[in-house]
Amino acid sequence: MTAKAAAGIEPLWLWRKPRLCGLCTQLAALVMAQLPRLAVFDLDYTLWPFWVDTHVDPPFHKSSDGIIRDRQGQTIRLYPEVPEVLDQFQGLGVPIAAASRTGEIEGANQLLELFDLVRYFVQREIYPGSKVTHFERLRQKTGVPFSQMIFFDDEKRNIVDVSKLGVTCIHVQNGMSLQTLNQGLETFAKAHGGP
C-alpha cells in the first residue's frame, strides 16, 4: 500500500495488483494492456430505460418485495443485463464510474443506491453540463488518462464530444447489454493494438 492510499488520498484500486509468477505476469500484462483502466457509464437510457428527470417521479422507494417504485407507484427497472455487465467489469478488475448530465442528481443517486449499484462505482459525476467536464474531473480524480477509458452512452452528441478527448466511446442502443459490453471491449482492444 502506498502512503497516499493509507492516508485515503489515493483510491485503493489504484495500487492493488495481483501477485503472479513470471510467465503469468507477462500473460496478465498482455491481457491488461488491452483492457481499459476505467469504464464509464451514462445512466439514462444506458443503465435504465428512462430519463430520471422527466419520465419518472422521485423520490423512489423499495417495497418489502424488493420492487422499486417512484412517487406515483410506477415500477422502476434497470435494463435486464446491467448487473451482469457491471459484474463482468468488476471481475476483470476494471474500475467503473458514472457520468450523467441529468438535472435530477438526487434521484439518480437514489436509484443507484436502491438498485445496489453504488458498490460498483469508484466515482460518480452526476450533474448537468457537458460530458467533457465530467471526463476532465474523472481523469483528475482517478489519474487514468483519457486513452485508457471506455465510455458507454446512448446519446450521439456525448459520444462525439467525449471521443475528441481520446476516450473509446461506444454508442448504446436499446440499453446496456452483454453484447454491447463485448463489442466495446473488442473496439477498445483494436484501438490499442489488439487482434
C-alpha positions, 0 to 999 in steps of 0.5 A, spaced: 500 500 500 502 506 498 502 512 503 497 516 499 492 510 499 493 509 507 492 516 508 485 515 503 488 520 498 489 515 493 483 510 491 485 503 493 484 500 486 489 504 484 495 500 487 492 493 488 495 488 483 495 481 483 501 477 485 503 472 479 509 468 477 513 470 471 510 467 465 503 469 468 505 476 469 507 477 462 500 473 460 496 478 465 500 484 462 498 482 455 491 481 457 491 488 461 494 492 456 488 491 452 483 492 457 481 499 459 483 502 466 476 505 467 469 504 464 464 509 464 457 509 464 451 514 462 445 512 466 439 514 462 437 510 457 444 506 458 443 503 465 435 504 465 430 505 460 428 512 462 430 519 463 430 520 471 428 527 470 422 527 466 419 520 465 419 518 472 417 521 479 422 521 485 423 520 490 423 512 489 422 507 494 423 499 495 417 495 497 418 489 502 418 485 495 424 488 493 420 492 487 422 499 486 417 504 485 417 512 484 412 517 487 406 515 483 407 507 484 410 506 477 415 500 477 422 502 476 427 497 472 434 497 470 435 494 463 435 486 464 443 485 463 446 491 467 448 487 473 451 482 469 455 487 465 457 491 471 459 484 474 463 482 468 467 489 469 468 488 476 471 481 475 476 483 470 478 488 475 476 494 471 474 500 475 467 503 473 464 510 474 458 514 472 457 520 468 450 523 467 448 530 465 441 529 468 438 535 472 435 530 477 442 528 481 438 526 487 434 521 484 439 518 480 443 517 486 437 514 489 436 509 484 443 507 484 443 506 491 436 502 491 438 498 485 445 496 489 449 499 484 453 504 488 458 498 490 460 498 483 462 505 482 469 508 484 466 515 482 460 518 480 459 525 476 452 526 476 450 533 474 448 537 468 453 540 463 457 537 458 460 530 458 467 533 457 467 536 464 465 530 467 471 526 463 476 532 465 474 531 473 474 523 472 481 523 469 483 528 475 480 524 480 482 517 478 489 519 474 487 514 468 488 518 462 483 519 457 486 513 452 485 508 457 477 509 458 471 506 455 465 510 455 458 507 454 452 512 452 446 512 448 446 519 446 450 521 439 452 528 441 456 525 448 459 520 444 462 525 439 464 530 444 467 525 449 471 521 443 475 528 441 478 527 448 481 520 446 476 516 450 473 509 446 466 511 446 461 506 444 454 508 442 448 504 446 442 502 443 436 499 446 440 499 453 446 496 456 447 489 454 452 483 454 453 484 447 454 491 447 459 490 453 463 485 448 463 489 442 466 495 446 471 491 449 473 488 442 473 496 439 477 498 445 482 492 444 483 494 436 484 501 438 490 499 442 493 494 438 489 488 439 487 482 434 
